Amino acid sequence: MIILWNILTSRNDAKHRKKPFNAHAIISKTWYHLQNLCRSNIWKPEHLRGWVKLNTDGASKGNPGVAGAGGIVRDYEGKVILAFSEPIGFTNNMVVVMHVVLRGLGIYLEKGLSKVWLELDALHVIHLIL
């Protein structure tokens, strides 16, 4: 939420106050707020213990076209637990992104992991999942 808030306020400043949109400033503000939360004991990194983060991505050359996909699973400290990639064949972007999400979640279940945070950059797939 902190990241989204900082992106939104920066976007609004750029649009309505004519301030330049600065990604580095967003990262700095976010880091500052997270450090303050940790210092105040409202949020602690230990709250994420037991969670893993699954990042996935896929693409097709052309749309449709030859496609491939992959993903990475990290623990709450950011350490890599596993990574995977695979050719998908001839398909479109929607299918390849859905395929890699399902493949990543399948690996997640095979490994007996209990809590997952799924991150991907395909809004249409996020809407389908929700």
Buried (B, 14 or more C-beta within 10 A) or exposed (E): EBEEEBBEEBEEBEEEEEEEEEEEBBEEBBEEBBEEEEEEEEBEEEEBEEBBBBBBBBBBEEEBEBBBBBBBBBBBEEEEBBEBEBEBEEBEBBBBBBBBBEBBBEBBEEEEBEEBEBEBEBEEBBEEEE
